[in-house]
Amino acid sequence: MTGPSHARAGAETDTVDVAIIGGGVLGTAVAARLSTTTASVCLLEAESDVAEGASKGNAGVAVSYYGPPGTLETQLITASTPRWEELTARLSVPYRRLGAVMVALDDEQAHHLEETREEILACGVRAELLTSAQTCAQEPLVTDRCVAGLLMPDEGVIDPMALTVAYANLAASNGVSVRLASPVTAIRTDDDGRHLITTAQGTVRCRFIVNAAGVAAGRISRMAGGEDMRYWPRKGQYAVLDRAFAGSLRRIVFSTHSATTKGINVVPTTHGSALLGPTANDHEEPDDKATDADTVAMLVASASGLVPSITDDLIIKYFAANRPASDEPHRLRFDERIPTLLHCTNRSAGVSISPAAADHVLELLNSAGLDAQPRRDAAQALPPAPRLRDYDDPSELIAADPQYGQVVCACEHVSAAEINRALAAPVPASSVDGVRKRTGATYGRCQGSLCSAGISFLTALHTNTGPATVKQTARGTVGS
Ligand SMILES: Cc1cc2nc3c(=O)[nH]c(=O)nc-3n(C[C@H](O)[C@H](O)[C@H](O)COP(=O)(O)OP(=O)(O)OC[C@H]3O[C@@H](n4cnc5c(N)ncnc54)[C@H](O)[C@@H]3O)c2cc1C
């Protein structure tokens, strides 16, 4: 790979202080944070929507603990953990602090729970050892084969796609230029030492680059003349359980971590369904998100070892996503060769670190000379965004806006008001999948069989297209 070449900025070039490459949860969190300062910022995303990489297909566990104390990743998790209620209320993002039980099925695992507890306490987080009976009292669906448990009361679940979209909407509301369908194809340096970033939609000139390109971060680094870093996809498969069963889960149920794996877990979602997974398999193709029957059978077998009432007839969907794996699983630091290139990637806990990671990026940029000061007129919150499914009695909501009475997705109780809001947001949905990511529509038992036509129709009205040409996903079209 060659280093950066030099060029003069053209007249059509946009100039900003900071260009963020990648519209996943980390890139958008950084964009939202910087948007409340005096820095000028643009966000460049290859796909035609945000939340299309790892941030689209994860479990959304806002973990309070992921590894030993003393690492920057652990510090960022610990700093983020107490902030979720305030942050998600401000950004109108679904969040539930359910707490978790980690379940030991034999004496060896029980011994491991004691070590895990010590590590969690050393991170400054709460954890409590439980007897078998206490574990089953915390989560009555847990197997009576359980010999011990560990209560982790600070764990929560968040809607990771809604969080990513909300970060992007706050950033855009505060003036960040969010450029979708703008894959970065080259990075050069001009005579003033500024980066010149070539995208499919023009050129951006900037002083600092935040490299939040996930599994493509190594490629971006090499384009900019930075370190030769290797990233590869680590696939995780999930099975989704219907809300009819999942609604009775009280807590996240973790299997006992071992030295090599965090195992298969049972994770309630903010929508009321539950996820079984994830697996972890390294491979080479970032677009490979295929699931397979053998893995799904393994997920059900493992999960039913924790919660025996789980059976495969409760499954409504499978999916997979790829973690951005690397020899440095958490990279939040300046490049060793290019002092204005800041790497911001995380393999397995990017959602959980995102609030504190964004603050940390701002501190690093300021210490490198950005001088981004707080902006008094910047919005810190998004307008309230009520969801029909959160109301036992929605009559007041419907009286205020009759579109809440028009239910488009019956399985997930999503109304026309929510879909139209997603289609008119600062970073709007532009496909059926974009509406799903923002509202949960199509996510339920019928998987969109009944509501896709209605969503396509509303999307067509907002995007000035015909329903037959509305895109199904950020990349494809209906029927493709
Ligand atoms: C199966 C699975 C389960 C997980 N579970 C959890 C969990 O429970 N809790 C948790 O905290 N974390 C979890 N994670 C990890 C979490 O999903 C990631 O750490 C996080 O999503 C990484 O976010 P990101 O923004 O760095 O990357 P991504 O979301 O991958 O975003 C990178 C973006 O960069 C864009 N891009 C790439 N190349 C270019 C280019 N040339 N130009 C412009 N844009 C480009 C991509 O299109 C993409 O949108 C899980 C991950 C997986 C896969």
The ligand as a Gaussian input file, in Angstrom:
#p B3LYP/6-31G(d) Opt

LIG

0 1
 C      -23.290000     -10.761000      16.768000
 C      -22.861000      -9.519000      17.511000
 C      -23.308000      -9.293000      18.806000
 C      -22.890000      -8.158000      19.505000
 N      -23.430000      -7.883000      20.723000
 C      -23.132000      -6.717000      21.344000
 C      -23.775000      -6.355000      22.540000
 O      -24.663000      -7.057000      23.019000
 N      -23.419000      -5.184000      23.139000
 C      -22.444000      -4.374000      22.606000
 O      -22.125000      -3.348000      23.216000
 N      -21.845000      -4.679000      21.443000
 C      -22.163000      -5.818000      20.803000
 N      -21.572000      -6.143000      19.632000
 C      -20.483000      -5.306000      19.134000
 C      -21.001000      -4.065000      18.447000
 O      -22.012000      -4.409000      17.531000
 C      -19.833000      -3.376000      17.734000
 O      -18.779000      -3.165000      18.647000
 C      -20.274000      -2.034000      17.177000
 O      -21.466000      -2.153000      16.437000
 C      -19.182000      -1.461000      16.305000
 O      -19.679000      -0.233000      15.815000
 P      -18.868000       0.590000      14.723000
 O      -19.564000       1.863000      14.566000
 O      -17.426000       0.627000      15.106000
 O      -18.901000      -0.346000      13.430000
 P      -20.061000      -0.611000      12.353000
 O      -21.398000      -0.607000      12.956000
 O      -19.652000      -1.836000      11.612000
 O      -19.977000       0.658000      11.415000
 C      -18.930000       0.868000      10.512000
 C      -19.499000       1.658000       9.359000
 O      -18.437000       2.069000       8.500000
 C      -18.957000       2.082000       7.197000
 N      -17.847000       2.052000       6.230000
 C      -17.022000       1.029000       5.968000
 N      -16.161000       1.376000       4.988000
 C      -16.443000       2.656000       4.641000
 C      -15.906000       3.560000       3.677000
 N      -14.901000       3.220000       2.849000
 N      -16.455000       4.797000       3.585000
 C      -17.467000       5.180000       4.401000
 N      -18.024000       4.338000       5.314000
 C      -17.512000       3.103000       5.438000
 C      -19.809000       0.826000       7.133000
 O      -20.742000       0.870000       6.065000
 C      -20.460000       0.841000       8.501000
 O      -21.721000       1.484000       8.473000
 C      -21.971000      -7.268000      18.908000
 C      -21.559000      -7.475000      17.594000
 C      -22.018000      -8.587000      16.890000
 C      -21.631000      -8.754000      15.452000

